[in-house]
Amino acid sequence: MPEVGSGAVKVQGFTAGAFGENCYLVTCTASGRGILVDPGAATPQLLQAVKEQGVAVDLIVLTHAHIDHVEGVAEAKRATDAPVLLHRDDEQLYHATPLQAEWFGVKVEPPPPVDAYLAHGDVVRVGDCELAVRHAPGHASGHVLLVGEEVALVGDVVFRGSIGRTDLPGGDFQTLMRSIREQVLTLPDEMTLYTGHGPETTVGYERLTNPFLAQGAAGSAFG
């Protein structure tokens, strides 16, 4: 995936595995400090980038706890010893990672304990930069967005031309649509959205073209 600089924040995406999940390295360009977001199957590539760029990783932040977004957490924790952050409403799902792995027929190392819990209105600091936490349930009960000045990491809430599925544990279609209306579409149109699957997009592009937002239809090709 491309590397995009946004003011003082640089977002780099890495994709691998059967789920095609995007994990991210978010770096404060002024300080060289960063966070890992949703370390999945591409965690080896993510950690290689950390090493090559000399990024000091302060946190491992999870938008939610579905298997594809947490299958690399143990490896990321071992490599960085950074605290793992998750919304409390996804704690049960996180602890069920081995069961999720069994459901999907994949081998996953059990994740480490959560070190701290995220809540709506919290601020995640990335060096000298800040990302606001927005609780956005519907795809998963404890799903959160991480919102900066010009970029947002939105996990599996919305995609380019689609929305998150609601047939997995913690899913609810009406709740998801409310989260999109209240937490995504209230952001500036020019804001870049880094999604959990597929390419990045913008708020304005999805507002104008996303058929699920226009029609309120259910379903998704991703997530």
Phi, psi and omega per residue, in radians:
M1 nan 2.742 -3.103
P2 -1.247 2.804 3.055
E3 -1.799 2.258 -3.076
V4 -2.264 2.225 3.054
G5 -1.637 2.374 3.121
S6 -2.286 1.649 -3.103
G7 1.101 -2.102 -3.118
A8 -1.598 0.006 -3.103
V9 -1.996 2.285 3.054
K10 -1.961 2.277 -3.141
V11 -2.004 2.168 3.101
Q12 -2.142 2.264 -3.111
G13 -1.883 2.588 3.132
F14 -2.382 2.361 -3.040
T15 -2.286 2.388 3.097
A16 -2.845 2.960 2.992
G17 1.487 2.976 -3.087
A18 -1.118 -0.503 -3.110
F19 -1.410 -0.291 -3.095
G20 1.058 0.660 -3.082
E21 -1.450 2.444 3.093
N22 -1.632 2.156 2.956
C23 -1.961 2.760 -2.935
Y24 -2.313 2.537 2.911
L25 -1.892 2.037 3.138
V26 -1.927 2.102 -2.996
T27 -2.152 2.405 2.953
C28 -1.452 1.988 -3.030
T29 -1.169 -0.464 -3.114
A30 -1.285 -0.657 -3.028
S31 -1.818 -0.336 -3.067
G32 1.332 0.194 3.099
R33 -1.682 2.708 -3.076
G34 -2.700 3.094 3.054
I35 -2.302 2.696 3.007
L36 -1.795 2.331 -3.131
V37 -2.073 2.146 3.053
D38 0.976 1.014 3.132
P39 -1.153 1.926 -3.132
G40 -1.966 -2.422 -3.084
A41 -1.124 -0.398 -3.136
A42 -1.548 0.261 -3.126
T43 -0.992 -0.687 3.085
P44 -0.999 -0.747 3.099
Q45 -1.157 -0.678 3.115
L46 -1.057 -0.825 -3.115
L47 -1.223 -0.539 3.071
Q48 -1.127 -0.706 3.094
A49 -1.122 -0.707 3.088
V50 -1.009 -0.804 -3.118
K51 -1.147 -0.822 -3.081
E52 -1.138 -0.601 -3.084
Q53 -1.637 -0.104 3.114
G54 1.174 0.580 -3.127
V55 -1.360 2.330 3.027
A56 -1.551 1.931 -3.051
V57 -1.511 2.092 -3.093
D58 -1.663 -0.529 -3.028
L59 -2.570 2.685 2.904
I60 -2.007 1.975 -3.034
V61 -1.976 2.284 -3.118
L62 -1.916 2.177 3.063
T63 -1.204 -0.542 3.066
H64 -2.923 3.135 -2.939
A65 -2.010 0.407 2.990
H66 -1.138 2.644 -2.956
I67 -0.920 -0.709 -3.063
D68 -1.189 -0.345 -3.110
H69 -1.697 -0.081 -3.093
V70 -2.232 -0.002 -3.009
E71 -1.182 -0.260 3.092
G72 -1.882 0.169 -3.060
V73 -1.108 -0.731 -3.119
A74 -1.053 -0.770 3.127
E75 -1.132 -0.732 3.138
A76 -1.132 -0.709 3.126
K77 -1.130 -0.763 -3.122
R78 -1.104 -0.658 -3.090
A79 -1.344 -0.556 -2.999
T80 -2.010 -0.390 -3.031
D81 0.992 0.452 3.127
A82 -1.423 2.579 3.093
P83 -1.105 2.511 3.110
V84 -1.706 2.217 -3.119
L85 -2.044 2.404 -3.092
L86 -2.690 2.643 3.027
H87 -1.261 2.435 -3.059
R88 -1.043 -0.511 -3.107
D89 -1.212 -0.188 3.068
D90 -1.873 0.180 -3.105
E91 -1.082 -0.773 -3.132
Q92 -1.095 -0.725 3.113
L93 -1.119 -0.683 3.123
Y94 -1.085 -0.776 3.129
H95 -1.159 -0.380 3.140
A96 -1.569 0.284 -3.141
T97 -0.929 -0.793 3.114
P98 -1.047 -0.645 3.111
L99 -1.202 -0.724 3.067
Q100 -1.029 -0.744 3.134
A101 -1.062 -0.683 3.107
E102 -1.140 -0.729 3.126
W103 -1.006 -0.750 -3.036
F104 -1.650 0.000 3.080
G105 1.200 0.623 3.115
V106 -2.107 2.726 3.091
K107 -1.715 2.161 -3.102
V108 -2.377 2.341 3.058
E109 -1.237 2.311 3.124
P110 -0.933 2.364 -3.076
P111 -1.318 2.758 3.093
P112 -1.292 2.911 3.107
P113 -1.070 2.663 3.009
V114 -1.270 2.344 -3.110
D115 -1.590 -0.526 3.141
A116 -2.741 2.713 -3.076
Y117 -1.881 2.438 3.078
L118 -1.546 2.628 3.057
A119 -2.484 2.705 3.117
H120 -0.974 2.277 3.141
G121 1.685 -0.195 3.064
D122 -1.140 2.846 3.057
V123 -2.133 2.199 3.038
V124 -1.700 2.125 -3.112
R125 -1.658 2.282 3.096
V126 -2.065 1.615 -3.030
G127 1.035 -2.086 3.132
D128 -1.578 0.051 -3.065
C129 -1.882 2.870 -3.100
E130 -2.338 2.503 3.023
L131 -2.161 2.223 3.120
A132 -1.465 2.442 3.118
V133 -1.615 2.218 3.046
R134 -2.122 2.117 3.086
H135 -1.282 2.197 -3.068
A136 -2.406 1.252 -3.112
P137 -1.249 2.962 3.112
G138 2.334 -0.848 2.976
H139 -1.412 -0.693 3.022
A140 -2.548 2.617 -3.024
S141 -1.059 -0.648 -3.082
G142 -1.828 0.435 -3.105
H143 -1.176 2.409 3.079
V144 -2.265 2.744 2.961
L145 -1.864 2.638 3.025
L146 -2.042 1.992 -2.948
V147 -2.039 2.112 3.057
G148 -1.817 -2.845 -3.103
E149 -1.243 -0.641 -3.072
E150 -2.238 -0.115 -3.096
V151 -2.352 2.690 3.032
A152 -2.444 2.389 3.025
L153 -1.729 2.005 -2.904
V154 -1.955 0.097 3.093
G155 0.955 -2.268 -3.070
D156 -1.884 0.451 3.089
V157 -1.310 -0.834 -3.110
V158 -2.509 2.608 3.112
F159 -2.245 3.059 3.023
R160 -1.186 1.867 3.119
G161 1.399 0.196 -3.107
S162 -2.716 -3.088 3.086
I163 -2.397 2.930 -3.140
G164 -1.192 2.598 3.105
R165 -1.284 2.757 -3.084
T166 -2.200 0.306 -3.115
D167 -1.776 0.157 3.073
L168 -1.752 2.902 3.141
P169 -0.903 2.262 -3.130
G170 1.560 0.021 -3.087
G171 -1.523 2.522 3.048
D172 -2.748 2.117 -3.008
F173 -1.087 -0.860 -3.109
Q174 -1.098 -0.656 3.095
T175 -1.146 -0.711 3.109
L176 -1.078 -0.801 -3.125
M177 -1.100 -0.660 3.093
R178 -1.143 -0.704 3.101
S179 -1.084 -0.727 3.128
I180 -1.119 -0.785 3.141
R181 -1.085 -0.766 -2.977
E182 -1.575 -0.470 -3.026
Q183 -1.967 -0.402 3.137
V184 -1.815 -0.911 -3.050
L185 -1.276 -0.113 3.040
T186 -1.524 -0.083 3.093
L187 -1.450 2.794 3.137
P188 -1.065 2.513 -3.118
D189 -0.996 -0.571 -3.064
E190 -1.432 -0.080 -3.106
M191 -1.175 2.312 3.091
T192 -1.413 2.315 3.118
L193 -1.872 2.105 3.055
Y194 -1.701 2.047 -2.944
T195 -1.769 2.888 -3.127
G196 -1.326 -0.295 3.115
H197 -2.594 2.479 3.089
G198 1.401 -3.039 -3.055
P199 -1.351 2.849 3.043
E200 -1.201 2.873 -3.129
T201 -2.609 -2.954 3.046
T202 -2.254 2.818 3.105
V203 -1.055 -0.802 -3.100
G204 -1.104 -0.689 3.133
Y205 -1.108 -0.751 -3.140
E206 -1.226 -0.636 3.118
R207 -1.048 -0.658 -3.064
L208 -1.525 -0.550 -2.916
T209 -2.106 -0.331 -3.057
N210 -1.209 1.993 -3.049
P211 -1.146 -0.466 -3.138
F212 -1.264 -0.572 3.115
L213 -1.355 -0.598 3.141
A214 -1.257 -0.651 -3.016
Q215 -1.844 -0.252 -3.070
G216 1.193 0.450 -3.090
A217 -1.395 2.703 3.124
A218 -1.594 2.786 3.029
G219 1.965 2.861 3.136
S220 -2.894 2.605 3.069
A221 -1.530 -0.225 -3.042
F222 -2.251 3.074 2.913
G223 1.382 nan nan
